[in-house]
Amino acid sequence: VLATSGILSSTTFALSFGGNPLHCNCELLWLRRLSREDDLETCASPPLLAGRYFWSVPEEEFLCEPPLITRYSHDIRVLEGQHVALRCKAKLVSNTSRTLVYTNGTLDILIST
């Protein structure tokens, strides 16, 4: 795929997906905003976007759902940007670069806001 970042400069660079499936959520908005010459990539997930052409999906459909905490026991205070682990029952659609959920229900927020 040939893409240009027309926002900051007209620099041209090559971008290859190597046949990897794309998880079309808010973390890929930076990629969706690039200009390109090819539009053959498809979304593998989430289910509502699976099979759709990546470049034809409108930006507002690239969503990330926040974690849903279903039970908790006490307050934890951290400074913004710090790591915090919540011992709770948590539901997370998928792990992201900022959050991880474990089978025991622990939710790790790697960068808090």
C-alpha positions in Angstrom: 0.0 0.0 0.0 1.3 3.4 -0.9 0.3 6.1 1.6 0.9 9.8 2.0 0.6 11.8 5.2 -0.9 15.0 3.7 -1.5 16.6 7.1 2.1 17.5 8.1 4.0 17.2 4.9 3.8 15.5 1.5 6.2 12.7 2.5 5.5 9.5 0.7 6.2 6.1 2.3 5.3 2.4 1.7 3.0 0.6 4.1 2.5 -3.2 3.9 -0.1 -5.1 5.9 1.4 -8.5 5.0 -2.1 -10.1 4.9 -2.6 -9.5 8.6 -6.3 -9.1 9.8 -7.2 -5.6 10.8 -9.0 -4.9 14.1 -10.9 -1.8 13.0 -11.3 0.3 16.2 -10.3 3.7 17.4 -6.7 2.7 17.7 -6.5 2.6 13.9 -7.9 6.0 13.2 -4.4 7.4 12.5 -4.1 4.9 9.7 -7.6 5.5 8.3 -6.7 9.2 8.0 -3.9 8.6 5.6 -4.3 9.0 1.8 -3.6 5.9 -0.2 -3.7 4.4 -3.7 -5.1 1.0 -2.8 -8.2 0.0 -0.9 -8.1 -3.8 -0.7 -7.6 -4.3 3.0 -10.6 -5.6 5.0 -11.6 -5.5 8.7 -11.5 -8.8 10.5 -13.1 -7.4 13.6 -15.1 -6.2 15.5 -18.0 -8.3 14.2 -20.1 -5.3 13.0 -17.2 -4.3 10.6 -15.9 -7.8 9.7 -15.5 -8.2 5.9 -15.9 -4.5 5.1 -13.2 -2.6 3.2 -11.0 -0.8 5.7 -10.8 2.4 3.7 -14.6 2.6 3.1 -15.5 2.5 6.8 -16.4 6.0 8.0 -14.2 7.4 10.8 -17.2 7.5 13.2 -17.5 3.7 13.0 -13.9 3.1 14.4 -15.0 2.8 18.0 -13.4 1.7 21.2 -15.6 0.6 24.0 -14.5 1.6 27.5 -14.1 -1.2 30.1 -17.3 -2.0 32.0 -16.7 -2.6 35.7 -19.4 -4.9 37.0 -18.3 -5.2 40.7 -15.8 -3.4 42.8 -14.7 -3.4 46.5 -12.8 -0.1 47.2 -11.4 3.1 45.7 -8.0 3.3 44.2 -6.3 6.6 43.6 -3.5 7.0 41.0 -2.0 9.9 39.2 -2.9 10.3 35.5 -0.6 8.3 33.3 0.2 5.7 36.0 -0.5 2.0 35.9 -3.3 0.6 38.0 -4.7 -2.9 38.4 -8.3 -3.3 39.4 -9.3 -6.5 41.2 -12.8 -6.8 40.0 -15.1 -8.5 37.5 -14.5 -6.6 34.3 -15.8 -6.9 30.8 -13.5 -5.7 27.9 -14.3 -6.5 24.3 -10.5 -6.8 23.5 -7.2 -5.9 24.9 -5.8 -2.6 23.7 -2.4 -0.7 24.0 -3.8 0.8 27.2 -5.8 -1.9 28.9 -5.5 -5.7 29.5 -8.2 -8.0 31.0 -7.3 -11.4 32.5 -9.5 -14.5 32.8 -9.6 -14.0 36.6 -11.4 -10.6 36.0 -8.4 -8.4 36.8 -8.3 -5.2 34.7 -4.9 -3.6 34.1 -5.1 0.0 33.0 -1.6 0.7 31.7 -2.0 4.4 31.1 -4.8 6.0 33.3 -6.7 9.1 32.4 
